[in-house]
Amino acid sequence: MELIFESIVFLAGIFLIHYVSSRVVVILSQIAKFFKVKEFIVAFFLMAMAASLPNFFLGVNSALEGKPEISFGDVLGGNVIDLTLVVSLAVLLSNRNLPVRGVLVQQTIIFSTFIASLPVLLSFDGVLSRADGIILLSLFAFYTYWIFSKKERFKETYDGINGMAGMSLVDQIKLIFRDVGLLFLYVILMILASKIIVDSTIEIANILGVSLLSMGILVIAIGNAMPELYFSVIAARKGKSDIIIGDLIGAVIIPATLILGLVLLIHPIYLNGGTSFFLARIFMVLVAIFFLIGSLTGRVVTKKEAIFLLSVYFLFVIIEVIR
């Protein structure tokens, strides 16, 4: 009976996150059209920022409690998952290649590769200091300024605004404010749904006597990445590649600069002579390079490249489990 209940809870979580993800894609497109900005920008600064709120609260709380290395591990693990598991499954499950269009997107991918690797490089002296935090925050500020310093980087022309034809400007503004509010509500629901899925999966594994160490780690990792994963798959099926890349790159850059930078200002991170998270740090640099090569060769992430990235993730998990 308990197994049936947990299975129903699991399926309810899947349904919720699938429905919410499809609504988020529509809302992001609507907001982009209203403000006449690129969908990539809206996904980066709204979707990714909202989805990074759990990372922010985890980071601040861990720093205030004197355990900021928890935030560092969260950033490393999250970035490895985003650049391997999420992007590869988005391509494979949607049955579409992922185009990397436009100079802005391509330049941002190069920048994100550097940003994803920078905290790792800064940490090899065994400490991430407050000065390192200022560097990371400055890079986020620089990137934001760089995007908005020229209109061609963020402006976009659309033929019309879906669902707003014949509406007055005041009504359009009201609708957009409603959409922004719904966006943040939906992101919260996505996070809650992913937690429901993870918790029910753990309970099902316990009931069936399945080892969480050997098997559950994969399910839990997928569960933690589900908001971005489902969002990316739905967006890929709708042909919204810029939204996928914007959310994905935002999910890498924001935690690695803005969030980790704030954490370091509160409390530096000491890494036991540089040995802590050693494997994860090495994988982070390699994954960033692999993603860069895969996305910029032919300006598309193909199914073969997606399979390779997925293999890299599984290799990372296997090594972490057996070492």
Secondary structure, 3 states (H helix, E strand, C coil): CHHHHHHHHHHHHHHHHHHHHHHHHHHHHHHHHHHCECHHHHHHHHHHHHHCHHHHHHHHHHHHCCCCHHHHHHHHHHHHHHHHHHHHHHHHHHCCCEECCCHHHHHHHHHHHHHHHHHHHHHCCCEECHHHHHHHHHHHHHHHHHHHCCHHHHECCCCCCCCCCCCCHHHHHHHHHHHHHHHHHHHHHHHHHHHHHHHHHHHHHHHHCCCHHHHHHHHHHHHHCHHHHHHHHHHHHCCCHHHHHHHHHHHHHHHHHHHHHHHHHHCCEECHHHCCCHHHHHHHHHHHHHHHHHHHCCCEECHHHHHHHHHHHHHHHHHHHHC
